[in-house]
Structure formats: C-alpha cells, structure tokens
Amino acid sequence: MPYRAILIAALQAAGLTVPLFIIPVLGQVLSLFAPVPLVIIAVRQGRAAGLAAMAAAAALIAAIAGGQFLFVLFFLSFGLMAAGIAEGMLRRLRPERAILAGGLLPIAALLLILVPFMLKAGKNPVTLAEDYLRTSITDAQQLYAQLGIAEISQMLASVTDRMLFYLVRLSPGVILTASLFQAAVCFGMARTIILRKSPGVPLSSEPSLATWHAPDSWVWGLIAALGLVALPDESIRLIGLNLVAVYLLVYTAQGVTIVEYLLRRMKITVIWRSFIHTIILTLPLIALVIALGVVDIWADFRKVRRQQPAA
C-alpha cells in the first residue's frame, strides 16, 4: 500500500475542502476540485489506495471542522464522485459515461438518505422543500437585517411564493446539472494530470477535449425535452425544463470542445485558451456555444465522427 501517496492525496483533498467552511465564496470554488487528487491516486495506485485516501481525507475534515456528520457527508459526496470517475477511467469508459458515474453516484446516495426521512415525516417532499427554503430565507433575512446589510435583506424579502414554487420544482435539474458539471471538470483535470505524470496509462486512447463529442443519439432526448416544455400542462413543462437544463450542459460542453479545437489549430497556449473559455462562458456568447454544439451533430466541424466508432 503506497501510504505516502495516500497521505498526500488525502491532505490535498482535505485542503481543498476545509476552506468551504472558512472562506465564503473562494472556499466553495476550491471545494469543487476536492475529488481530483482522489481520482488521480485511485487511477495511478489502484482502487484500494483510492478508497484509503477517501477515508483519510474524510477523517481529516471531520477532525478539523468537527463532527462525524462531515465524515459521512464528504465520503458520500466528493468521495463517491471521485470513485465513480476513477472507476470509469479504470474501465476505460468513454468520458461521458465516467462523468455520468461520478455525477450520479452522490445524488443516488443523497436520495437513499432523504427518501426514508421524507417518508417518515409523512409530508409531500415538495412541501417539505418549500417550507425549508421559506424558513431559511426568513432566517437569513433577519440575520442580514441585524448585521445592517439592508440591500441583501431587502432582496431576500422580495422572494415570493411563486418564485419558491419554481425554485423547488426546478431544483432537480439544477442539482443534477451542477453535479455533472463538477464531475466533468474534475474528470478533465484529473485526466490531464494523470497523462502528464504517467503517459503510458491506457487513458491516452480516450479522446481529448478538442475531439470529444456526445453520442449523437442524445439529441433526441433534447428534442423530447423541448417538446415537453411546449405542452400546456404546467407539471409536464416543469419536467421538460429540468431535462432541458441537463441537455444544455451537454451541448455547452460540446460547443466548448469545438472552440478548444479551433484555438488549438491557431496554436494558442493553454493559459490563453483557458482565459478565452472563461470569457465566453460568462457572456451571452454562451448561447452561440450551445447552438454550435447542437449543429455539430450534423455539421461535424472537426470531422471526428469519421475517425471514431459510433457510440
């Protein structure tokens, strides 16, 4: 057992997670990358080493931040995400399948915990979520009022019941999209680091960011989701909107890969490529990126479908 590598990976994962409890915004951003060192050690040193690093990182976080609850929370969230991504890499699955495994495992664990609790409460889960959000917003409003931050307090006071209605019912799509986005970012970072440190691993046969594309058949899911949104029944429209959120992530990623391909053809360095991607994704240009990703199904701008077997 490579104990030194396990300890380093655990310290790195814990170091990325602990700021979540200390630094308001930056800490949340840093914590998104906590699964990366766990994925790397699991792929390079084996599943047993990866599992040991996950347990060690969870123990460190529980010791620093306090409480067994944090041990369980870390293991069932970032730990399971890392395990899903690493297993996908070890099995040499296509990137989207490894990302799905990493993004869905924490959500499945969350459902296993929440469903019994909701059944025991004997209330509609949607009603419970609305009551919880309403109470949280009221408490936060009072806190900011006491702190003298009137702008945020007034903003929270402007949240209406209708806004809560949509927020709760669209939360499944938002949560799923956020989890898959985090898994995709961690997959990309871990894969890049692994290939640089261990270029001989089988991962080198997988497509790079510049050549990846989602399975073309997935577009029918997007079309079906848009069809649901167009129906008059509000409950069905909400289901469609949740599905559309997930597909928008898929085709945003595909659009980004086309931009990455063009930037590489122009021999732009990785730092400037990262900067350009950040600018594009934070501006209205993101709509063009999504459209580019969808049109690529038929246009095949990079001619990658001629080189790769159909998924």
Secondary structure, DSSP 4 states (H G I P E B T S, - for coil): --HHHHHHHHHHHHHHHGGGGTSTTHHHHHHTTTHHHHHHHHHHH-HHHHHHHHHHHHHHHHHHH--HHHHHHHIIIIIHHHHHHHHHHHTT--HHHHHHHHHHHHHHHHHHHHHHHHHHHTS-HHHHHHHHHHHHHHHHHHHHHHTT-HHHHHHHHT--HHHHHHHHHHHHHHHHHHHHHHHHHHHHHHHHHHHHH-TTSGGGGSPPTTT----GGGHHHHHHHHHHHTSS-HHHHHHHHHHHHHHHHHHHHHHHHHHHHHHHHTT--HHHHHHHHHHHHTSTTHHHHHHHHHHHHHH-TT-GGGTS---
